[in-house]
Amino acid sequence: MQGEIKRSVTIAGHRTSISIEPPFWDGLKELACSQKISVNELVRRIDAERGGEGNLSSAVRIYVFENFRNRDACATE
């Protein structure tokens, strides 16, 4: 498995970078597409939800993981 990939995103007009593994980037893009929003907008929402707690890269990983876990759980019911 490849290591983390660092990409820049813009949140509230400020550039920041996030380092996450390729499967998380793919999941983030898929979730943004399914919500018909940009990756930047989805990251902005994730950032707002975390309320300054923890690190943004970790918050993104958790968001992606929980969304796919919940989607898979619904498919098996």
Beta strands, then each sheet from edge to edge (+ up, - down):
strand 1: 5-11
strand 2: 14-20
sheet 1: 1+ 2-
end
